[in-house]
Amino acid sequence: MPPFRTPRRAAAAVAGLVAAVCAATALPAAAAPEAGPAVPGRYARQHLDWHPCDGPAGLECARMAVPRDWHHPGAGPDLDIAVSRHRAAGAGGRGVLMMAAGGPGGSGLARPADLARRSPAVATAYDIVSFDQRGVGRSTRVRCQTPEEFAGFLTGDARDRSPAALRRTLATARSFAEDCGRRDGALLPYLTTEQTVRDMDLFRSLLGARTVSYYGASYATAVGAYYATLFPHRVERAVLDSNVGFDGSWQRFGLGQPKSFQRRFEQDFLPWLARYDDVYHYGRTAAAAQAKWERQRRALRAHPVTFGKAVIGPDRFDNGTSDALYSADRFPVLASALATLDHWDRAGETERARAAGLLGRAPDPAFYAEYFSVTCADSPWDRDARAWVRRTADDAAKRPLVGARALAFAAVCASWPAPAAPKVTVTGAGLPTVLMLNSVHDPATYYEAAERAHRALRGSRLVTVTGDGDHGQYAAGNPCVDGVVDRYLLDGRAPARDMTCPGKPLPVPAA
């Protein structure tokens, strides 16, 4: 998920399932899983018309209609959900492994093909399926602002806490929220995790699957935890990788991110950068490297660097830096971009294009439209914007990498037009053992929140990846993690207790 980003199957349509599907897709209330009216037949009797996707080879796509509001399925227009699958390569497979995307705001359609490529054993055993969440991509999309209208968001210097700058930040956030309400206000209340997991259970039923297994990373851990809470007897196995704080509110979770991003930057990236001063010439100690990074940021405030349409100013410099912290494999990419910025006038076109692609990338209004739709409506927020000015001051000063822009994010939710969704309390009741993964220095889904979520999801097993801060641990080259997950998904063998895995070695710059 963003610092406030994103870090990654199923039979053919089956006829004659009407009676079974109607019985299997009871609509649960948030407080009482599996209770509520049956799914209307016009949804339950759909057939998924699979065809090759316009994308990765071996991936099939289809569409399904869902109610705008699962609690009142006859009210309002239907929503269109794009779904995908990668068929199991082996005969007599384990069934369906469902995935969801991170963010909120990421696309899920291509994820089955990506997981199949990275984990051939799982692709042999399972039909891997996914979807674009309501509001995203090729599903019914939410509209808030055009790129031109969104240009002022996260552009400038979020560390500026002058009265005029604070007024601009609050006005920009309020304008974004108001535009969302003006353009898609009728849809906003239903772009929530709780509504999404009901779409997932309809998808399961249309696949003809009595149960599904699940893999989700980042925000998709909340999707999986909510699904498992509302539909526990539909879950065979579930892997939650790099966990958001799904035990509580988005507000509480967001308040912890400035600390975790600063920790990843100062304790992991800067020491690594200093170790390779002979390559990047950025300082021989972490403190020296940080001082140089701060000097570059100050220089960009006075004189932003442009390359084509990309503009590298302080906020985008922060964004590019924080984005690269999600995986240590990107440390060399960030280090090279910083070094290029240091000798910009002597750098070649290709070198400058790469640096601008990381440090000057404009935020995507479509991604943030869904991001805020979910995070602002899933759980309550303090709606006092002035209180947020006071609350974010300390992070802006002491943990500024993402703490400086925390006010902009909170101010959007303080102005959000949609009411909060029904509360879903994750407990683990009625579930098989759920496997959770988290690195200790994950910047976005920080370890302290994962521990809280683990305690809430009773009976789960937490695999702690030590000496590591990567976001998204499975099928990323860690043999210990991959072995634990594969034994669980393929053979049903969960660890008997919580355990640790060592992290991967840090990358070495190319010669």
C-alpha positions in Angstrom: 0.0 0.0 0.0 1.2 3.5 -0.5 2.8 5.4 2.2 -0.1 6.5 2.2 1.7 2.6 -2.9 1.5 -0.5 -3.9 3.6 -3.0 -3.5 1.6 -8.3 -6.8 -7.6 -20.2 -10.1 -11.3 -22.6 -11.2 -13.4 -24.5 -13.6 -15.1 -23.1 -16.7 -18.5 -21.6 -16.2 -20.8 -24.3 -15.0 -24.4 -24.7 -16.0 -27.1 -26.2 -13.8 -25.7 -24.6 -10.6 -28.8 -22.4 -9.8 -30.1 -24.3 -6.8 -26.7 -25.0 -5.3 -25.5 -21.5 -5.9 -28.5 -19.9 -4.4 -28.0 -22.0 -1.3 -24.3 -21.5 -1.1 -24.2 -17.7 -1.5 -26.2 -16.5 1.5 -25.6 -12.8 2.1 -24.1 -12.3 5.6 -24.5 -9.2 7.8 -21.2 -7.7 9.0 -21.9 -8.7 12.6 -23.3 -12.2 11.8 -21.4 -14.2 9.2 -23.6 -16.3 6.8 -26.8 -14.6 8.0 -29.1 -12.6 5.7 -31.1 -12.9 2.5 -30.1 -15.2 -0.3 -28.3 -13.7 -3.3 -30.9 -12.7 -6.0 -31.0 -15.2 -8.8 -30.0 -12.7 -11.5 -26.6 -12.6 -9.8 -26.4 -16.3 -8.8 -27.4 -17.6 -12.2 -24.7 -15.7 -14.1 -22.2 -17.6 -16.2 -18.6 -16.5 -16.6 -17.8 -16.2 -20.3 -14.0 -16.9 -20.2 -11.8 -15.7 -23.0 -8.1 -14.9 -23.4 -7.1 -11.7 -21.6 -5.5 -8.8 -23.4 -2.3 -9.4 -21.4 -0.1 -12.2 -20.1 -0.2 -15.5 -22.0 -2.2 -18.2 -20.3 -4.5 -15.8 -18.5 -8.3 -15.8 -19.1 -10.7 -13.0 -18.3 -14.5 -12.7 -17.8 -16.9 -10.2 -16.3 -19.6 -10.5 -13.6 -22.4 -8.2 -12.4 -22.7 -7.5 -8.7 -25.1 -5.3 -6.7 -23.9 -1.8 -6.0 -25.0 -2.4 -2.3 -25.0 -6.0 -1.1 -27.2 -5.0 1.8 -29.9 -3.7 -0.6 -29.2 -5.6 -3.8 -32.3 -4.3 -5.6 -31.3 -0.6 -5.1 -29.1 1.2 -7.6 -27.4 0.1 -10.8 -25.3 -3.0 -10.9 -21.5 -2.8 -10.9 -19.3 -4.6 -13.4 -16.4 -6.7 -12.0 -13.5 -7.9 -14.2 -12.2 -11.3 -13.1 -9.3 -13.5 -14.3 -7.9 -17.0 -13.9 -4.8 -19.0 -14.6 -5.7 -22.7 -15.0 -3.9 -25.3 -13.0 -1.1 -26.9 -15.0 -1.5 -30.3 -13.3 -4.4 -32.7 -13.3 -6.4 -33.3 -10.1 -5.3 -30.0 -8.6 -6.1 -28.6 -5.1 -8.9 -26.3 -6.3 -9.0 -22.5 -6.4 -6.5 -20.0 -5.0 -8.0 -16.6 -4.9 -5.9 -13.4 -4.9 -6.7 -9.7 -4.4 -4.6 -6.6 -5.2 -2.9 -4.3 -2.8 -3.3 -0.5 -2.4 -6.2 -0.1 -2.2 -6.1 1.0 -5.8 -4.1 -1.8 -7.4 -5.3 -3.9 -10.3 -5.6 -7.6 -9.6 -6.2 -9.0 -13.2 -2.6 -9.9 -14.1 -1.7 -11.2 -10.6 -2.5 -14.9 -11.3 -0.1 -15.0 -14.2 2.6 -13.3 -12.1 2.2 -15.7 -9.2 2.1 -18.7 -11.6 5.5 -17.5 -13.1 7.1 -17.0 -9.6 5.6 -20.2 -8.0 5.3 -23.0 -10.6 4.4 -25.6 -7.9 1.4 -23.5 -6.8 0.4 -23.0 -10.5 0.5 -26.7 -11.0 -1.8 -27.4 -8.1 -4.3 -24.5 -8.2 -6.5 -22.6 -10.5 -5.3 -19.1 -9.5 -8.0 -16.4 -9.8 -8.2 -12.7 -9.1 -10.2 -9.6 -10.0 -10.2 -5.8 -10.3 -11.8 -4.6 -7.1 -14.9 -2.4 -7.5 -13.7 1.1 -8.3 -10.5 -0.1 -10.0 -9.1 -0.8 -13.5 -11.4 -2.7 -15.8 -14.2 -3.0 -13.3 -16.7 -0.1 -12.6 -14.3 2.7 -11.8 -14.6 5.6 -9.5 -13.9 9.1 -10.9 -12.5 11.9 -8.7 -10.1 14.2 -10.6 -8.3 14.4 -13.9 -4.5 14.3 -13.9 -4.5 18.1 -14.4 -6.8 18.6 -11.5 -4.8 16.3 -9.3 -1.5 18.0 -10.2 -1.4 20.0 -7.0 -1.6 16.9 -4.7 1.7 15.9 -3.3 3.5 18.5 -5.4 5.6 21.2 -3.7 7.0 20.8 -0.2 4.9 19.1 2.4 7.4 20.1 5.1 6.3 23.7 4.7 4.1 24.3 7.8 3.6 28.0 7.3 -0.1 29.1 7.7 -0.4 29.7 4.0 1.0 26.3 3.2 -1.3 24.6 5.7 -4.3 26.3 4.2 -3.3 25.1 0.7 -2.9 21.6 1.9 -6.3 21.5 3.6 -7.9 23.2 0.6 -6.4 20.8 -1.9 -7.5 17.8 0.2 -11.0 19.2 0.6 -11.2 19.9 -3.1 -10.3 16.3 -3.9 -12.9 14.9 -1.6 -15.5 17.3 -2.9 -14.8 16.3 -6.5 -15.1 12.7 -5.6 -18.5 13.3 -4.1 -19.6 15.5 -7.0 -18.6 13.1 -9.7 -19.3 9.7 -8.1 -21.0 10.4 -4.8 -23.7 7.7 -5.4 -20.9 5.1 -5.7 -18.6 6.1 -2.9 -20.4 4.6 0.0 -20.1 1.1 -1.6 -16.4 1.2 -2.4 -15.4 -0.6 0.8 -13.6 -3.8 1.8 -16.7 -5.2 3.3 -18.6 -4.9 0.0 -15.6 -6.2 -2.0 -15.4 -9.5 0.0 -19.1 -10.1 -0.9 -18.2 -9.7 -4.6 -15.5 -12.3 -3.9 -17.9 -14.8 -2.5 -20.2 -14.5 -5.5 -17.1 -15.0 -7.7 -16.4 -18.2 -5.7 -19.9 -19.5 -6.3 -19.8 -18.8 -10.0 -16.6 -20.8 -10.2 -18.5 -23.7 -8.7 -16.1 -23.9 -5.8 -17.4 -24.9 -2.4 -14.2 -23.5 -0.7 -11.2 -21.4 -1.8 -7.7 -20.9 -0.6 -6.4 -17.4 -0.5 -3.1 -15.4 -1.0 -3.0 -11.6 -0.5 -0.3 -9.1 0.2 -0.4 -5.6 1.7 -4.0 -4.2 1.6 -5.1 -7.6 0.3 -4.4 -9.0 3.8 -7.3 -6.9 5.0 -9.4 -8.2 2.1 -8.5 -11.8 3.1 -9.1 -11.2 6.8 -12.5 -9.7 6.1 -13.5 -12.5 3.8 -12.4 -15.1 6.3 -14.4 -13.4 9.0 -17.6 -13.1 7.0 -17.3 -16.5 5.2 -15.1 -18.7 7.5 -16.5 -22.0 6.2 -15.6 -21.0 2.6 -11.8 -20.8 3.5 -9.6 -23.8 3.1 -6.2 -22.1 3.5 -5.2 -18.4 3.7 -1.8 -16.7 3.5 -1.7 -13.0 4.5 1.6 -11.4 3.5 2.8 -8.1 4.8 -0.1 -7.2 7.0 -2.0 -3.9 7.4 -3.6 -3.4 10.8 -6.9 -5.0 10.0 -7.6 -5.4 13.7 -8.4 -1.7 14.0 -9.1 1.5 12.0 -7.3 2.9 9.0 -6.6 6.0 11.0 -4.7 4.1 13.7 -2.8 2.2 11.0 -1.9 5.3 9.1 -0.5 7.1 12.1 2.2 4.4 12.4 3.6 4.7 8.9 5.8 7.8 9.3 7.8 5.9 12.0 8.2 2.7 9.9 9.2 4.5 6.7 11.8 6.6 8.5 13.1 3.5 10.2 13.5 1.7 6.9 15.2 4.7 5.4 17.6 5.4 8.2 18.4 1.9 9.5 18.4 -0.1 6.2 18.9 2.1 3.1 21.3 4.8 4.3 23.8 2.3 5.9 23.7 0.3 2.7 24.2 3.4 0.6 27.2 4.4 2.7 28.7 0.9 2.4 29.0 1.5 -1.4 30.3 5.1 -1.3 33.0 4.0 -3.8 30.1 3.3 -6.3 27.6 6.1 -5.5 29.9 8.8 -3.9 27.1 9.8 -1.5 28.9 9.6 1.9 30.9 7.1 3.8 28.5 7.0 6.8 24.8 6.8 7.1 24.8 10.2 8.7 26.8 11.7 5.9 24.5 10.1 3.3 21.4 11.4 5.1 22.9 14.9 5.2 23.6 14.9 1.5 20.0 13.6 0.8 18.7 16.6 2.8 20.9 19.0 0.9 19.6 17.7 -2.4 16.0 18.1 -1.1 16.6 21.7 -0.1 18.2 22.4 -3.5 15.1 21.0 -5.2 12.8 23.2 -3.2 14.7 26.3 -4.6 15.3 24.9 -8.1 13.2 21.8 -9.2 14.8 19.7 -11.9 12.8 18.9 -15.0 13.1 16.2 -17.6 10.4 16.2 -20.2 7.1 16.3 -18.3 8.7 15.0 -15.1 9.4 17.6 -12.4 11.6 16.6 -9.5 10.6 18.7 -6.5 10.8 18.0 -2.8 7.5 16.0 -2.5 8.2 13.9 -5.5 11.7 13.4 -4.3 10.2 12.1 -1.0 7.8 9.9 -2.9 10.4 8.3 -5.1 12.6 7.6 -2.2 9.8 6.0 -0.1 8.6 3.9 -3.1 12.1 2.4 -3.5 12.2 1.3 0.1 9.5 -1.4 -0.4 12.2 -3.9 -1.6 16.0 -3.9 -1.0 16.3 -5.0 -4.7 15.4 -1.4 -5.5 18.1 0.1 -3.3 20.6 0.2 -6.3 17.9 1.9 -8.4 17.3 4.6 -5.9 21.1 5.0 -5.2 21.7 5.4 -8.9 19.0 8.0 -9.2 20.4 10.0 -6.3 23.8 9.9 -7.8 22.5 11.0 -11.2 20.8 14.0 -9.6 24.1 14.9 -8.0 25.8 15.2 -11.4 22.7 16.0 -13.5 24.5 18.3 -15.9 27.0 15.6 -16.8 24.5 12.7 -16.9 23.3 11.2 -20.2 19.7 11.1 -21.5 19.1 7.5 -20.4 20.5 8.1 -17.0 18.4 11.2 -16.4 15.3 9.5 -17.7 15.7 6.7 -15.2 16.2 9.1 -12.3 13.2 11.2 -13.4 11.1 8.1 -13.7 11.7 7.4 -10.1 12.1 10.8 -8.4 9.8 12.9 -10.7 6.8 10.5 -11.2 3.4 12.2 -10.8 0.9 10.5 -8.6 -2.0 8.7 -10.3 -5.4 10.2 -9.6 -7.2 6.9 -10.5 -5.2 5.0 -7.9 -5.8 7.6 -5.2 -9.5 7.8 -6.0 -9.9 4.1 -5.0 -7.3 4.4 -2.2 -9.2 7.2 -0.5 -12.6 5.7 -1.3 -11.7 2.6 0.7 -9.5 4.0 3.5 -11.8 6.9 4.2 -15.0 4.8 4.3 -13.9 1.5 5.8 -13.6 2.9 9.3 -14.2 6.2 11.1 -11.8 9.1 10.9 -11.4 12.2 13.1 -13.1 14.9 10.9 -11.5 17.9 12.6 -8.9 19.2 10.1 -7.4 21.6 12.6 -6.8 18.7 14.9 -4.9 16.9 12.2 -2.6 20.0 11.8 -1.6 19.6 15.4 -1.5 15.8 15.3 0.9 15.6 12.3 3.3 18.4 13.4 5.6 16.0 15.2 5.9 13.5 12.4 6.5 16.3 9.9 9.5 17.4 12.0 11.0 14.1 13.2 9.8 11.5 10.7 9.4 13.6 7.6 9.9 11.1 4.8 6.2 10.3 4.8 5.3 12.2 8.0 5.4 15.5 6.1 2.6 14.4 3.8 0.5 12.7 6.5 -1.6 15.8 6.9 -2.7 15.8 3.2 -3.9 12.2 3.5 -5.7 12.6 6.8 -7.3 15.9 5.5 -8.9 14.0 2.6 -10.5 11.5 5.0 -11.5 14.4 7.3 -13.5 15.8 4.3 -14.8 12.6 2.9 -18.5 12.6 1.9 -19.3 8.9 2.4 -20.3 7.4 5.7 -18.3 4.6 7.3 -18.9 1.0 6.3 -20.4 -1.6 8.6 -17.7 -2.7 11.1 -16.1 -6.0 10.6 -14.4 -7.4 13.7 -11.7 -9.9 12.8 -11.5 -12.8 15.4 -10.4 -16.0 13.6 -13.5 -17.8 14.7 -14.4 -20.9 12.7 -11.2 -20.7 10.6 -8.5 -23.2 9.8 -4.9 -22.0 10.7 -4.1 -18.8 8.8 -0.5 -18.2 7.8 0.8 -14.6 8.2 4.1 -13.2 7.0 5.9 -10.0 7.9 9.4 -8.5 7.8 10.5 -6.6 10.8 11.4 -3.4 8.9 8.6 -3.4 6.3 8.0 0.4 5.8 4.4 0.3 4.6 2.8 -2.6 6.6 4.9 -2.3 9.7 5.6 -5.1 12.1 3.9 -3.6 15.1 0.6 -3.6 13.2 1.2 -7.1 12.0 1.6 -8.3 15.6 -1.7 -6.6 16.6 -3.4 -8.2 13.6 -1.9 -11.6 14.5 -3.3 -11.4 18.0 -6.7 -10.5 16.7 -6.7 -13.3 14.2 -6.7 -16.1 16.8 -5.2 -19.3 15.8 -3.0 -17.8 13.1 0.7 -18.4 12.7 3.1 -15.5 12.2 6.3 -16.0 10.3 8.6 -13.1 11.2 11.3 -12.4 8.6 14.3 -11.0 10.6 17.0 -8.7 9.3 14.7 -7.7 6.4 12.4 -4.9 5.4 10.9 -6.1 2.2 7.2 -5.6 1.5 5.7 -8.8 0.0 7.7 -11.9 1.2 6.3 -14.9 -0.7 7.8 -16.0 -4.0 10.3 -13.2 -3.8 13.5 -15.3 -3.5 13.6 -16.2 0.2 13.9 -20.0 0.4 12.8 -20.2 4.0 9.6 -18.2 3.4 8.8 -20.0 0.2 9.3 -23.4 1.8 6.9 -22.6 4.7 4.2 -21.2 2.4 4.5 -24.0 -0.2 4.2 -26.7 2.5 1.1 -25.0 3.8 -0.6 -24.3 0.4 0.4 -27.6 -1.2 0.3 -30.1 1.7 -1.7 -28.3 4.4 1.2 -28.3 6.8 1.1 -25.1 8.9 3.8 -24.3 11.4 3.0 -25.6 14.9 3.8 -22.2 16.3 5.0 -18.8 15.3 8.5 -18.9 13.7 11.2 -16.8 12.2 13.0 -16.8 8.8 16.2 -15.0 8.0 15.9 -12.2 5.4 17.6 -12.3 2.0 21.1 -10.9 1.6 21.1 -7.2 0.6 21.9 -6.6 -3.0 25.4 -5.8 -4.3 25.7 -3.0 -6.9 26.5 -4.1 -10.4 30.1 -3.6 -11.4 
